[in-house]
Amino acid sequence: MEQNRAVMVRIGELWLKSEPVKKQFMLALTRNIKAAMETQEIEYSLEEYRGRILIFGDPEKIAPIAARIFGIVDVSICETTTNLPEDMAKTALKFAEKKLKPGMRFAVRARRQHVSGFTSQQLAGMIADVIWEKIPDFVVDLDNPEYEVFVEAREYGGIVYDERIPGQGGLPLGTAGRAAALLSSGIDSPVAAWLMMRRGVTISGVFMDGGRWAGSATRSLAMDNVRILSTWCPGRGIPLWIADLEPFFDAMTASCDRHYTCLFCKRFMMRVAEGIAEQNKLEGIVSGENLGQVASQTLQNMGVITTSVKLPVLRPLLTYDKEEIVAISRRIGTYHESPGDTECLAVPKKPATRSGQELIEAEEKKVDMDKLIREAVQSAELWIAKDGDIFQKALTE
């Protein structure tokens, strides 16, 4: 391996998988890396080794893009060398000369794999000696260094770097199935969708448009949330199905006990999402529900909601504090400082926090629920969000 600047990609739990699964996951990860680079029109070449991926090209452009790809623990701008100690030491000195000053606390972190002739500790000592000759008087501090140089001696060559840029972790997108994600104009649902994407799930969004029952900003904000989520899966489109919720609200408020409106609404949304999921061969439903946050999200009410569908309901935010959800929302870009009018006019003054299965099912029989669900599914608009843009896709018969 010739000496070159590159971006080293480090992966985590993928290596805990069996060999066949590992191969499948690595194939998905490299495919996602290639899609991200090609979407940004970045010239690159990629070399894959056990536990490491090296991406050659413009490191300053490649590193921040790679750090957003699910399944990557961290990335480093590095230089590749031979695995001879003198070559790795020479390269480590180049890094140190830019940042290490006399008196600073300093550490060399060395690793060796399938290379003979020296131990990791000996390699670290040799590199520290070379750096000392040019930059004396640094303080060796392995516990709390101000500056570190990392050196890896591997059978295919040496890798030297001095920074680890945190990645997203998780699993490569596309390795854990496909699900319909209930998405709204709020904070929680896009975070829930992102967390499932981080675990390898490919999502299709479902937004229930409340029409005159919903605030004027809800539709545009929901679409913006999906648009932003699409920037986390470069080169892939995220379908967004927009279904009409207004006929349901009209029917329920006219005929049913409004004390339970939020439960009726959530059960209806689940069923519409399931209908869209069945049409598109999706395997689950993602919800942004959070235990105890609002009236419909008590443990008892969530049980009643879950029984409305047969598909698995995935609730990744179930135990999160609101502050944690907001922090993730800000980090991934879906937080809106001034969201505008997102009020739901159907919410009762005193929503029920406890309900019975039989009571809710009896109330729902007062309207033609099957017809409402069928019409909502059949009339749903299809939009596609891709690489930060969103456009409507015409449905053909």
C-alpha positions as CSV (number, residue, x, y, z in Angstrom):
1,M,0.0,0.0,0.0
2,E,1.6,3.2,-1.2
3,Q,1.7,6.3,1.0
4,N,-1.4,8.4,0.4
5,R,-3.7,10.6,2.3
6,A,-7.0,8.8,2.8
7,V,-10.1,8.6,5.1
8,M,-10.1,5.6,7.3
9,V,-13.6,4.3,8.2
10,R,-13.9,2.3,11.4
11,I,-16.9,0.0,12.0
12,G,-18.1,-1.4,15.3
13,E,-20.7,-4.1,16.0
14,L,-20.6,-5.4,12.4
15,W,-17.7,-7.5,13.5
16,L,-19.8,-9.3,16.1
17,K,-21.9,-10.8,13.3
18,S,-21.4,-14.3,11.8
19,E,-19.2,-14.3,8.6
20,P,-22.2,-14.6,6.2
21,V,-24.1,-11.8,7.9
22,K,-20.9,-9.7,8.2
23,K,-20.3,-10.0,4.5
24,Q,-23.8,-8.9,3.7
25,F,-23.6,-5.9,6.0
26,M,-20.2,-4.9,4.6
27,L,-21.6,-5.0,1.1
28,A,-24.5,-2.8,2.2
29,L,-22.1,-0.4,3.9
30,T,-19.7,0.0,0.9
31,R,-22.7,0.4,-1.3
32,N,-24.0,3.3,0.9
33,I,-20.5,4.9,0.9
34,K,-20.4,4.8,-2.9
35,A,-23.8,6.3,-3.2
36,A,-22.9,9.1,-0.8
37,M,-19.7,9.9,-2.7
38,E,-21.3,9.7,-6.1
39,T,-24.3,11.9,-5.0
40,Q,-21.8,14.6,-4.0
41,E,-19.8,14.0,-7.3
42,I,-16.6,13.3,-5.3
43,E,-13.9,11.3,-7.1
44,Y,-12.7,8.5,-4.8
45,S,-11.4,4.9,-4.7
46,L,-12.2,2.5,-2.0
47,E,-10.2,-0.3,-0.4
48,E,-11.8,-2.7,2.1
49,Y,-9.8,-4.6,4.7
50,R,-10.8,-6.5,7.8
51,G,-12.1,-4.0,10.3
52,R,-11.2,-1.0,8.2
53,I,-12.3,0.8,5.0
54,L,-9.9,3.2,3.3
55,I,-11.4,5.9,1.0
56,F,-8.8,7.7,-1.2
57,G,-9.6,11.1,-2.7
58,D,-10.0,14.5,-1.2
59,P,-10.0,13.7,2.6
60,E,-11.5,17.1,3.7
61,K,-14.5,16.5,1.5
62,I,-14.9,12.8,2.1
63,A,-14.5,12.7,5.9
64,P,-17.7,14.7,6.9
65,I,-19.8,12.8,4.4
66,A,-18.5,9.4,5.6
67,A,-19.2,10.4,9.2
68,R,-22.9,10.7,8.4
69,I,-23.3,7.2,7.0
70,F,-25.0,4.7,9.3
71,G,-22.9,1.8,10.4
72,I,-19.7,3.9,10.7
73,V,-18.3,4.4,14.3
74,D,-15.8,7.1,13.4
75,V,-13.6,8.3,10.6
76,S,-10.0,9.6,10.5
77,I,-8.0,11.6,8.0
78,C,-4.9,9.5,7.8
79,E,-1.8,8.7,5.8
80,T,-1.0,5.2,4.6
81,T,2.6,3.9,4.7
82,T,4.4,0.6,4.6
83,N,4.2,-1.3,7.9
84,L,7.9,-0.7,8.6
85,P,8.4,1.1,11.9
86,E,10.7,3.7,10.4
87,D,8.2,4.7,7.7
88,M,5.3,4.9,10.2
89,A,7.5,6.9,12.6
90,K,8.5,9.3,9.8
91,T,4.8,9.9,9.0
92,A,3.8,10.2,12.7
93,L,6.4,12.9,13.0
94,K,4.8,14.9,10.2
95,F,1.5,14.9,12.1
96,A,3.2,15.8,15.4
97,E,5.2,18.7,13.9
98,K,1.9,20.5,13.1
99,K,0.3,20.3,16.6
100,L,2.7,19.0,19.3
101,K,4.5,21.7,21.3
102,P,7.2,21.3,24.0
103,G,5.6,20.7,27.4
104,M,2.3,19.3,26.1
105,R,0.9,16.0,27.4
106,F,1.4,13.5,24.6
107,A,0.6,9.9,23.8
108,V,1.3,7.4,21.0
109,R,-1.4,4.8,20.5
110,A,0.0,1.9,18.6
111,R,-1.7,-1.3,17.4
112,R,-0.2,-4.2,15.5
113,Q,-2.1,-7.0,13.7
114,H,-0.5,-9.9,11.8
115,V,2.9,-8.1,11.7
116,S,5.9,-9.6,13.3
117,G,9.2,-8.2,14.6
118,F,7.9,-5.9,17.2
119,T,5.1,-5.5,19.8
120,S,2.6,-2.7,19.9
121,Q,4.4,-1.3,23.0
122,Q,7.8,-1.4,21.2
123,L,6.3,0.3,18.1
124,A,4.9,3.1,20.3
125,G,8.3,3.6,22.0
126,M,10.1,3.8,18.7
127,I,7.7,6.4,17.3
128,A,7.9,8.4,20.5
129,D,11.7,8.4,20.3
130,V,11.7,9.7,16.7
131,I,9.3,12.5,17.7
132,W,11.4,13.4,20.8
133,E,14.4,14.0,18.6
134,K,12.5,16.8,16.8
135,I,10.1,18.0,19.5
136,P,11.8,17.4,22.9
137,D,10.3,18.1,26.3
138,F,6.8,16.8,25.8
139,V,5.2,15.0,28.7
140,V,4.1,11.4,28.2
141,D,0.6,11.1,29.6
142,L,-1.4,8.0,28.5
143,D,-4.4,8.8,30.7
144,N,-5.1,12.5,29.8
145,P,-3.1,13.6,26.8
146,E,-3.6,16.9,25.1
147,Y,-2.4,15.4,21.8
148,E,-2.4,11.9,20.5
149,V,-0.9,10.1,17.4
150,F,-2.5,6.8,16.4
151,V,-0.4,4.2,14.5
152,E,-1.7,0.9,13.1
153,A,0.7,-1.7,11.7
154,R,-1.3,-4.2,9.7
155,E,-0.4,-6.9,7.2
156,Y,-1.4,-4.7,4.2
157,G,0.5,-1.6,5.5
158,G,0.7,1.2,8.1
159,I,-2.0,3.8,8.9
160,V,-1.2,7.0,10.8
161,Y,-3.7,9.6,12.1
162,D,-4.2,12.0,14.9
163,E,-8.0,12.6,15.0
164,R,-11.1,10.5,15.3
165,I,-14.2,12.1,14.0
166,P,-17.3,10.5,15.6
167,G,-19.7,8.7,13.2
168,Q,-23.3,7.7,13.6
169,G,-22.7,4.0,14.6
170,G,-25.6,1.6,14.2
171,L,-26.1,-0.7,11.2
172,P,-25.8,0.0,7.5
173,L,-29.1,1.3,6.1
174,G,-30.9,-1.5,4.2
175,T,-29.8,-4.4,6.4
176,A,-32.7,-4.5,8.9
177,G,-35.9,-4.6,6.8
178,R,-38.4,-2.0,5.7
179,A,-41.0,-0.1,7.7
180,A,-43.7,2.5,7.4
181,A,-42.9,5.5,9.7
182,L,-45.7,7.7,10.9
183,L,-44.4,11.2,10.4
184,S,-45.8,14.5,11.6
185,S,-44.8,18.1,11.9
186,G,-43.6,17.6,15.4
187,I,-40.2,16.8,17.0
188,D,-40.6,13.2,18.0
189,S,-41.6,11.3,14.9
190,P,-38.7,12.3,12.6
191,V,-36.3,11.4,15.5
192,A,-37.9,8.0,15.8
193,A,-37.6,7.5,12.0
194,W,-33.9,8.5,12.1
195,L,-33.2,6.1,15.0
196,M,-34.7,3.3,13.0
197,M,-32.7,4.3,10.0
198,R,-29.6,4.2,12.2
199,R,-30.5,0.6,13.0
200,G,-30.5,-0.3,9.4
201,V,-34.3,0.0,8.7
202,T,-35.3,1.5,5.3
203,I,-38.3,3.8,6.0
204,S,-41.3,4.9,4.0
205,G,-43.1,7.9,5.6
206,V,-46.8,8.2,6.2
207,F,-48.2,11.6,7.0
208,M,-51.9,12.1,7.9
209,D,-53.1,15.5,6.7
210,G,-55.7,16.8,9.0
211,G,-57.0,19.4,6.6
212,R,-59.1,22.1,8.3
213,W,-58.6,20.2,11.7
214,A,-54.9,20.9,11.6
215,G,-52.7,24.0,11.8
216,S,-51.7,25.7,8.6
217,A,-48.0,24.7,9.0
218,T,-48.4,21.0,9.7
219,R,-48.2,19.7,6.1
220,S,-45.2,21.8,5.0
221,L,-43.3,20.9,8.3
222,A,-43.9,17.2,7.9
223,M,-42.7,17.3,4.3
224,D,-39.6,19.3,5.5
225,N,-38.9,16.6,8.1
226,V,-38.8,13.9,5.4
227,R,-36.7,16.1,3.1
228,I,-34.1,16.5,5.9
229,L,-34.2,12.8,6.7
230,S,-33.3,12.1,3.1
231,T,-30.0,13.9,3.6
232,W,-29.0,11.0,5.9
233,C,-29.4,8.4,3.1
234,P,-27.6,10.0,0.1
235,G,-28.6,8.6,-3.2
236,R,-31.7,6.9,-1.8
237,G,-35.3,8.2,-2.1
238,I,-37.6,8.2,0.9
239,P,-41.3,7.7,-0.1
240,L,-43.8,9.9,1.7
241,W,-47.4,8.9,1.5
242,I,-49.8,11.8,2.4
243,A,-53.2,10.5,3.4
244,D,-56.3,12.6,4.1
245,L,-57.3,12.6,7.8
246,E,-60.1,15.1,7.4
247,P,-63.0,12.7,6.6
248,F,-62.1,10.6,9.6
249,F,-62.2,13.6,12.0
250,D,-65.5,14.7,10.5
251,A,-67.0,11.2,11.1
252,M,-65.5,10.7,14.6
253,T,-66.4,14.1,16.0
254,A,-70.0,13.8,14.8
255,S,-70.7,10.3,16.1
256,C,-68.2,9.2,18.8
257,D,-67.3,10.2,22.4
258,R,-64.8,13.0,21.9
259,H,-63.2,12.1,25.2
260,Y,-61.4,9.3,23.3
261,T,-60.5,11.3,20.1
262,C,-56.8,11.0,20.5
263,L,-57.0,7.2,20.8
264,F,-59.4,6.9,17.8
265,C,-57.0,9.0,15.8
266,K,-53.9,7.0,16.7
267,R,-55.6,3.7,16.0
268,F,-56.8,5.1,12.6
269,M,-53.3,6.3,11.7
270,M,-51.9,2.9,12.5
271,R,-54.4,1.2,10.3
272,V,-53.8,3.5,7.4
273,A,-50.0,3.0,7.8
274,E,-50.6,-0.8,7.9
275,G,-52.6,-0.5,4.7
276,I,-49.8,1.4,2.9
277,A,-47.3,-1.0,4.4
278,E,-49.2,-4.0,3.0
279,Q,-49.3,-2.4,-0.5
280,N,-45.6,-1.8,-0.4
281,K,-44.4,-5.0,1.3
282,L,-43.2,-3.2,4.4
283,E,-42.6,-5.2,7.6
284,G,-43.5,-2.9,10.5
285,I,-44.8,0.5,11.7
286,V,-42.5,3.1,13.3
287,S,-44.2,5.5,15.8
288,G,-42.7,8.5,17.7
289,E,-44.7,7.6,20.9
290,N,-43.0,8.3,24.2
291,L,-44.3,6.7,27.4
292,G,-46.3,9.2,29.5
293,Q,-45.6,12.2,27.3
294,V,-49.3,12.9,26.3
295,A,-52.6,11.3,27.2
296,S,-52.7,8.7,24.4
297,Q,-49.2,7.5,25.4
298,T,-50.0,5.9,28.8
299,L,-49.1,2.2,28.9
300,Q,-52.7,1.2,28.9
301,N,-53.6,3.4,25.9
302,M,-50.6,2.3,23.9
303,G,-51.8,-1.3,24.4
304,V,-55.2,-0.4,22.9
305,I,-53.4,1.4,20.0
306,T,-51.1,-1.6,19.3
307,T,-54.0,-4.0,19.0
308,S,-55.5,-2.0,16.1
309,V,-52.9,-3.5,13.7
310,K,-51.2,-6.9,13.0
311,L,-47.8,-5.5,12.0
312,P,-45.1,-5.0,14.7
313,V,-45.2,-1.4,16.1
314,L,-41.7,-0.1,16.7
315,R,-41.4,2.7,19.3
316,P,-37.7,3.7,19.6
317,L,-38.4,6.8,21.7
318,L,-40.4,4.9,24.4
319,T,-38.0,5.6,27.3
320,Y,-36.4,8.9,26.1
321,D,-36.7,12.2,28.1
322,K,-38.0,15.1,26.0
323,E,-34.7,16.9,26.4
324,E,-32.9,13.9,24.9
325,I,-35.3,13.8,21.9
326,V,-34.9,17.6,21.3
327,A,-31.1,17.2,21.5
328,I,-31.2,14.5,18.8
329,S,-33.6,16.6,16.7
330,R,-31.2,19.5,16.8
331,R,-28.3,17.4,15.8
332,I,-30.0,15.7,12.9
333,G,-31.5,19.0,11.6
334,T,-35.2,18.3,12.0
335,Y,-35.8,20.8,14.9
336,H,-37.7,23.9,13.9
337,E,-37.2,26.9,16.1
338,S,-40.4,28.7,15.0
339,P,-42.6,25.9,13.6
340,G,-45.7,28.1,13.1
341,D,-49.3,26.9,13.5
342,T,-49.3,23.2,14.3
343,E,-52.3,23.0,16.5
344,C,-54.7,20.1,16.2
345,L,-58.3,21.3,16.6
346,A,-59.7,17.9,17.2
347,V,-57.9,17.4,20.6
348,P,-60.5,17.3,23.4
349,K,-60.1,19.5,26.5
350,K,-59.8,16.4,28.7
351,P,-58.4,13.5,26.7
352,A,-58.7,10.1,28.2
353,T,-55.6,8.6,29.9
354,R,-57.2,5.2,30.5
355,S,-59.4,3.2,28.2
356,G,-60.8,-0.2,27.6
357,Q,-60.5,-2.3,24.5
358,E,-64.2,-3.1,24.3
359,L,-65.3,0.5,24.9
360,I,-63.0,1.8,22.1
361,E,-64.1,-0.9,19.6
362,A,-67.8,-0.2,20.4
363,E,-67.3,3.5,19.8
364,E,-65.5,2.9,16.5
365,K,-68.5,0.8,15.3
366,K,-70.6,4.0,15.2
367,V,-68.8,4.9,11.9
368,D,-67.8,2.9,8.9
369,M,-64.1,2.6,9.9
370,D,-63.2,0.1,7.2
371,K,-64.4,2.4,4.5
372,L,-62.6,5.4,6.0
373,I,-59.3,3.5,6.2
374,R,-59.7,2.1,2.6
375,E,-60.4,5.5,1.2
376,A,-57.5,7.1,3.0
377,V,-55.1,4.5,1.7
378,Q,-56.4,4.5,-1.8
379,S,-56.3,8.3,-2.2
380,A,-52.9,8.9,-0.5
381,E,-50.5,11.1,-2.5
382,L,-47.0,9.8,-3.1
383,W,-44.0,12.2,-2.7
384,I,-40.4,11.3,-2.9
385,A,-37.7,13.0,-0.8
386,K,-34.1,12.5,-2.1
387,D,-30.8,14.2,-1.2
388,G,-32.6,17.1,0.4
389,D,-35.2,17.7,-2.2
390,I,-38.9,16.6,-2.3
391,F,-41.2,16.2,-5.3
392,Q,-44.6,14.6,-6.0
393,K,-44.7,11.3,-7.9
394,A,-47.7,10.6,-10.1
395,L,-49.5,7.4,-9.3
396,T,-50.3,5.3,-12.4
397,E,-53.1,2.8,-12.6
